[in-house]
C-alpha cells in the first residue's frame, strides 16, 4: 500500500504530460485541477452557453489526454496545444450546424463595467445577454479569437498557435470583432466598456 502520494504541483504542464504518457493518473489529476475551471468557462462560452454540452466536451478533452497522451509533443507548450484541441472540438460541433441559445449565469462575467452600482447589475445582465447573442452570430474564427484573448487572456502569439494562422490574421480578426461588437452594442457605450486592441 502506498502511504504517500507524489506531489506534482511544482512540475510544468509539459512534465505532467510526460508522466501521463507513462499512464500516471496522479499527474492527470494535477493537470485537471489546473485547467478544469478555465476550460469549462471557455467551452461554455464557445458553445453558446450550453452548460451540459460544455461539460461533455470537457470530459472528452481530458479523456483524450488519458487515452492518447502521445499525440502531445512534450517539446511544445501544453497550454496552446490544449486550447487548440478544445477549439477544434467546438469547430467540429459548428460544422454539424448545432446552434445553442445562451444560458447566462447571474455571476458569470466576461467584461467589467464602469457604471454606478445601482444600475450596473441590470446593465451588465442586459449587456451580457446581448454580447453573447452578438458573439454567437459571429463566425467561429472571430468568436474564438475574442474569447481566447479577452476571456482567457491568451497572447496574440499563442492564439496564432492555437488557430494555426499568422499573428497578423489574429490581430485582424480581433480588430474586426471589436469593431462589430462596438457597433452592435453601441447603446451600452456609456455604461460598459469593451476591451481595446
C-alpha atoms as a printed R data frame, in Angstrom:
    type eleno elety resid chain resno       x      y       z
1   ATOM     1    CA   UNK     A     1   0.000  0.000   0.000
2   ATOM     2    CA   UNK     A     2   1.279  3.451  -0.960
3   ATOM     3    CA   UNK     A     3   1.405  5.691   2.106
4   ATOM     4    CA   UNK     A     4   2.479  8.908   0.411
5   ATOM     5    CA   UNK     A     5   1.372 10.252  -2.943
6   ATOM     6    CA   UNK     A     6   3.915 12.090  -5.023
7   ATOM     7    CA   UNK     A     7   3.141 15.781  -5.361
8   ATOM     8    CA   UNK     A     8   3.168 17.133  -8.909
9   ATOM     9    CA   UNK     A     9   2.203 20.700  -8.018
10  ATOM    10    CA   UNK     A    10   5.643 22.134  -8.814
11  ATOM    11    CA   UNK     A    11   6.007 20.445 -12.180
12  ATOM    12    CA   UNK     A    12   5.327 22.086 -15.543
13  ATOM    13    CA   UNK     A    13   2.339 21.124 -17.660
14  ATOM    14    CA   UNK     A    14   4.718 19.573 -20.170
15  ATOM    15    CA   UNK     A    15   6.354 17.462 -17.477
16  ATOM    16    CA   UNK     A    16   2.929 16.315 -16.308
17  ATOM    17    CA   UNK     A    17   2.159 15.205 -19.856
18  ATOM    18    CA   UNK     A    18   5.341 13.106 -19.832
19  ATOM    19    CA   UNK     A    19   4.043 11.384 -16.685
20  ATOM    20    CA   UNK     A    20   0.611 10.941 -18.260
21  ATOM    21    CA   UNK     A    21   2.266  9.311 -21.263
22  ATOM    22    CA   UNK     A    22   3.524  6.732 -18.739
23  ATOM    23    CA   UNK     A    23  -0.082  6.246 -17.547
24  ATOM    24    CA   UNK     A    24   0.357  8.182 -14.298
25  ATOM    25    CA   UNK     A    25  -3.176  9.038 -13.136
26  ATOM    26    CA   UNK     A    26  -1.989 11.414 -10.386
27  ATOM    27    CA   UNK     A    27  -0.304 13.613 -12.990
28  ATOM    28    CA   UNK     A    28  -3.603 13.750 -14.891
29  ATOM    29    CA   UNK     A    29  -5.386 14.758 -11.685
30  ATOM    30    CA   UNK     A    30  -2.939 17.654 -11.252
31  ATOM    31    CA   UNK     A    31  -3.386 18.800 -14.854
32  ATOM    32    CA   UNK     A    32  -7.152 18.526 -14.469
33  ATOM    33    CA   UNK     A    33  -7.050 20.690 -11.333
34  ATOM    34    CA   UNK     A    34  -5.049 23.344 -13.193
35  ATOM    35    CA   UNK     A    35  -7.301 23.576 -16.245
36  ATOM    36    CA   UNK     A    36 -10.802 22.428 -15.332
37  ATOM    37    CA   UNK     A    37 -12.250 25.830 -14.354
38  ATOM    38    CA   UNK     A    38 -10.874 27.931 -17.183
39  ATOM    39    CA   UNK     A    39 -11.582 25.270 -19.793
40  ATOM    40    CA   UNK     A    40 -15.166 24.776 -18.555
41  ATOM    41    CA   UNK     A    41 -15.819 28.522 -18.927
42  ATOM    42    CA   UNK     A    42 -14.149 28.641 -22.341
43  ATOM    43    CA   UNK     A    43 -16.213 25.716 -23.650
44  ATOM    44    CA   UNK     A    44 -19.405 27.114 -22.104
45  ATOM    45    CA   UNK     A    45 -18.906 30.364 -23.987
46  ATOM    46    CA   UNK     A    46 -17.769 28.719 -27.214
47  ATOM    47    CA   UNK     A    47 -20.893 26.529 -27.210
48  ATOM    48    CA   UNK     A    48 -23.302 29.427 -26.800
49  ATOM    49    CA   UNK     A    49 -23.973 28.870 -23.122
50  ATOM    50    CA   UNK     A    50 -24.854 25.180 -23.229
51  ATOM    51    CA   UNK     A    51 -23.544 24.026 -19.847
52  ATOM    52    CA   UNK     A    52 -24.329 20.337 -20.348
53  ATOM    53    CA   UNK     A    53 -22.566 20.240 -23.717
54  ATOM    54    CA   UNK     A    54 -19.585 22.141 -22.283
55  ATOM    55    CA   UNK     A    55 -19.264 19.558 -19.501
56  ATOM    56    CA   UNK     A    56 -19.434 16.748 -22.078
57  ATOM    57    CA   UNK     A    57 -16.699 18.384 -24.133
58  ATOM    58    CA   UNK     A    58 -14.610 18.930 -21.014
59  ATOM    59    CA   UNK     A    59 -14.853 15.238 -20.151
60  ATOM    60    CA   UNK     A    60 -13.952 14.313 -23.750
61  ATOM    61    CA   UNK     A    61 -10.875 16.559 -23.668
62  ATOM    62    CA   UNK     A    62  -9.440 15.013 -20.518
63  ATOM    63    CA   UNK     A    63 -10.372 11.529 -21.675
64  ATOM    64    CA   UNK     A    64  -8.355 12.137 -24.866
65  ATOM    65    CA   UNK     A    65  -5.392 13.218 -22.720
66  ATOM    66    CA   UNK     A    66  -5.561  9.931 -20.856
67  ATOM    67    CA   UNK     A    67  -6.293  7.624 -23.787
68  ATOM    68    CA   UNK     A    68  -3.983  9.252 -26.378
69  ATOM    69    CA   UNK     A    69  -1.322 11.203 -24.462
70  ATOM    70    CA   UNK     A    70   1.331 10.506 -27.100
71  ATOM    71    CA   UNK     A    71  -0.331 12.858 -29.584
72  ATOM    72    CA   UNK     A    72   1.187 15.655 -27.489
73  ATOM    73    CA   UNK     A    73   4.764 16.579 -28.334
74  ATOM    74    CA   UNK     A    74   6.351 17.365 -24.941
75  ATOM    75    CA   UNK     A    75   8.833 19.737 -26.592
76  ATOM    76    CA   UNK     A    76   5.902 22.089 -27.303
77  ATOM    77    CA   UNK     A    77   3.987 24.249 -24.824
78  ATOM    78    CA   UNK     A    78   0.961 22.463 -23.423
79  ATOM    79    CA   UNK     A    79  -1.481 25.339 -22.929
80  ATOM    80    CA   UNK     A    80  -1.773 26.500 -26.593
81  ATOM    81    CA   UNK     A    81  -1.976 22.874 -27.731
82  ATOM    82    CA   UNK     A    82  -4.761 22.117 -25.233
83  ATOM    83    CA   UNK     A    83  -6.758 25.171 -26.283
84  ATOM    84    CA   UNK     A    84  -6.265 24.129 -29.910
85  ATOM    85    CA   UNK     A    85  -7.789 20.726 -29.067
86  ATOM    86    CA   UNK     A    86 -10.764 22.438 -27.390
87  ATOM    87    CA   UNK     A    87 -11.173 24.873 -30.277
88  ATOM    88    CA   UNK     A    88 -11.137 22.032 -32.812
89  ATOM    89    CA   UNK     A    89 -13.818 20.150 -30.870
90  ATOM    90    CA   UNK     A    90 -16.013 23.255 -30.976
91  ATOM    91    CA   UNK     A    91 -15.244 23.852 -34.643
92  ATOM    92    CA   UNK     A    92 -16.373 20.320 -35.475
93  ATOM    93    CA   UNK     A    93 -19.547 20.938 -33.490
94  ATOM    94    CA   UNK     A    94 -20.290 24.092 -35.503
95  ATOM    95    CA   UNK     A    95 -19.785 22.147 -38.726
96  ATOM    96    CA   UNK     A    96 -22.622 19.882 -37.639
97  ATOM    97    CA   UNK     A    97 -24.811 23.042 -37.618
98  ATOM    98    CA   UNK     A    98 -25.786 22.908 -33.975
99  ATOM    99    CA   UNK     A    99 -26.841 26.250 -32.554
100 ATOM   100    CA   UNK     A   100 -27.302 26.995 -28.882
101 ATOM   101    CA   UNK     A   101 -29.172 29.678 -27.002
102 ATOM   102    CA   UNK     A   102 -27.146 31.423 -24.318
103 ATOM   103    CA   UNK     A   103 -27.852 30.275 -20.768
104 ATOM   104    CA   UNK     A   104 -26.204 33.020 -18.805
105 ATOM   105    CA   UNK     A   105 -25.316 32.635 -15.180
106 ATOM   106    CA   UNK     A   106 -26.045 35.517 -12.810
107 ATOM   107    CA   UNK     A   107 -22.474 35.593 -11.509
108 ATOM   108    CA   UNK     A   108 -20.755 34.997 -14.842
109 ATOM   109    CA   UNK     A   109 -18.805 37.998 -16.079
110 ATOM   110    CA   UNK     A   110 -16.881 38.457 -19.271
111 ATOM   111    CA   UNK     A   111 -16.094 42.147 -19.199
112 ATOM   112    CA   UNK     A   112 -16.048 44.673 -16.350
113 ATOM   113    CA   UNK     A   113 -18.423 47.615 -16.305
114 ATOM   114    CA   UNK     A   114 -17.890 51.217 -15.301
115 ATOM   115    CA   UNK     A   115 -21.384 52.398 -14.234
116 ATOM   116    CA   UNK     A   116 -22.733 53.151 -10.767
117 ATOM   117    CA   UNK     A   117 -23.525 50.042  -8.729
118 ATOM   118    CA   UNK     A   118 -27.323 50.564  -8.723
119 ATOM   119    CA   UNK     A   119 -27.941 50.278 -12.441
120 ATOM   120    CA   UNK     A   120 -24.763 48.334 -13.113
121 ATOM   121    CA   UNK     A   121 -26.278 44.943 -12.216
122 ATOM   122    CA   UNK     A   122 -29.174 45.431 -14.636
123 ATOM   123    CA   UNK     A   123 -26.951 46.943 -17.329
124 ATOM   124    CA   UNK     A   124 -24.379 44.145 -17.069
125 ATOM   125    CA   UNK     A   125 -27.034 41.451 -17.197
126 ATOM   126    CA   UNK     A   126 -28.609 43.021 -20.261
127 ATOM   127    CA   UNK     A   127 -25.197 43.731 -21.794
128 ATOM   128    CA   UNK     A   128 -24.010 40.141 -21.245
129 ATOM   129    CA   UNK     A   129 -27.164 38.753 -22.864
130 ATOM   130    CA   UNK     A   130 -26.699 40.920 -25.947
131 ATOM   131    CA   UNK     A   131 -22.927 40.373 -26.048
132 ATOM   132    CA   UNK     A   132 -23.352 36.595 -26.097
133 ATOM   133    CA   UNK     A   133 -26.081 36.927 -28.701
134 ATOM   134    CA   UNK     A   134 -23.778 39.003 -30.923
135 ATOM   135    CA   UNK     A   135 -20.821 36.657 -30.322
136 ATOM   136    CA   UNK     A   136 -22.989 33.720 -31.326
137 ATOM   137    CA   UNK     A   137 -23.810 35.496 -34.594
138 ATOM   138    CA   UNK     A   138 -20.110 35.852 -35.486
139 ATOM   139    CA   UNK     A   139 -18.101 33.276 -37.383
140 ATOM   140    CA   UNK     A   140 -16.394 30.544 -35.394
141 ATOM   141    CA   UNK     A   141 -12.969 32.158 -36.020
142 ATOM   142    CA   UNK     A   142 -13.995 35.619 -34.804
143 ATOM   143    CA   UNK     A   143 -15.786 34.279 -31.720
144 ATOM   144    CA   UNK     A   144 -12.798 32.102 -30.867
145 ATOM   145    CA   UNK     A   145 -10.171 34.861 -31.067
146 ATOM   146    CA   UNK     A   146 -12.335 37.146 -28.934
147 ATOM   147    CA   UNK     A   147 -12.879 34.559 -26.208
148 ATOM   148    CA   UNK     A   148  -9.265 33.388 -26.178
149 ATOM   149    CA   UNK     A   149  -7.965 36.957 -25.953
150 ATOM   150    CA   UNK     A   150 -10.440 38.625 -23.604
151 ATOM   151    CA   UNK     A   151 -11.948 35.784 -21.634
152 ATOM   152    CA   UNK     A   152  -8.830 33.646 -21.222
153 ATOM   153    CA   UNK     A   153  -6.157 36.374 -21.501
154 ATOM   154    CA   UNK     A   154  -4.143 34.407 -24.058
155 ATOM   155    CA   UNK     A   155  -1.467 36.263 -26.020
156 ATOM   156    CA   UNK     A   156  -1.705 37.007 -29.743
157 ATOM   157    CA   UNK     A   157   1.256 34.693 -30.349
158 ATOM   158    CA   UNK     A   158  -0.400 31.791 -28.508
159 ATOM   159    CA   UNK     A   159  -3.715 32.389 -30.279
160 ATOM   160    CA   UNK     A   160  -1.879 32.182 -33.586
161 ATOM   161    CA   UNK     A   161  -0.524 28.769 -32.491
162 ATOM   162    CA   UNK     A   162  -3.943 27.609 -31.292
163 ATOM   163    CA   UNK     A   163  -5.700 28.655 -34.501
164 ATOM   164    CA   UNK     A   164  -2.797 27.767 -36.796
165 ATOM   165    CA   UNK     A   165  -2.719 31.131 -38.549
166 ATOM   166    CA   UNK     A   166  -0.334 34.129 -38.679
167 ATOM   167    CA   UNK     A   167  -0.333 36.691 -35.848
168 ATOM   168    CA   UNK     A   168  -1.442 39.336 -38.359
169 ATOM   169    CA   UNK     A   169  -4.575 37.313 -39.091
170 ATOM   170    CA   UNK     A   170  -5.320 37.046 -35.363
171 ATOM   171    CA   UNK     A   171  -4.943 40.832 -34.953
172 ATOM   172    CA   UNK     A   172  -7.151 41.439 -37.970
173 ATOM   173    CA   UNK     A   173  -9.858 39.118 -36.605
174 ATOM   174    CA   UNK     A   174  -9.708 40.795 -33.191
175 ATOM   175    CA   UNK     A   175  -9.949 44.241 -34.798
176 ATOM   176    CA   UNK     A   176 -12.937 43.173 -36.909
177 ATOM   177    CA   UNK     A   177 -14.674 41.534 -33.932
178 ATOM   178    CA   UNK     A   178 -14.218 44.554 -31.665
179 ATOM   179    CA   UNK     A   179 -15.493 46.872 -34.398
180 ATOM   180    CA   UNK     A   180 -18.557 44.674 -34.971
181 ATOM   181    CA   UNK     A   181 -19.328 44.366 -31.266
182 ATOM   182    CA   UNK     A   182 -18.845 48.119 -30.734
183 ATOM   183    CA   UNK     A   183 -21.376 48.853 -33.475
184 ATOM   184    CA   UNK     A   184 -23.900 46.276 -32.296
185 ATOM   185    CA   UNK     A   185 -23.578 47.232 -28.612
186 ATOM   186    CA   UNK     A   186 -23.276 50.993 -29.105
187 ATOM   187    CA   UNK     A   187 -26.194 51.728 -26.770
188 ATOM   188    CA   UNK     A   188 -24.067 50.465 -23.850
189 ATOM   189    CA   UNK     A   189 -21.060 52.690 -24.599
190 ATOM   190    CA   UNK     A   190 -21.684 54.949 -21.585
191 ATOM   191    CA   UNK     A   191 -22.106 52.137 -19.081
192 ATOM   192    CA   UNK     A   192 -19.999 49.176 -20.197
193 ATOM   193    CA   UNK     A   193 -16.582 49.269 -21.771
194 ATOM   194    CA   UNK     A   194 -15.493 46.820 -24.452
195 ATOM   195    CA   UNK     A   195 -11.818 45.893 -24.447
196 ATOM   196    CA   UNK     A   196  -9.348 47.711 -26.674
197 ATOM   197    CA   UNK     A   197  -6.860 46.076 -29.022
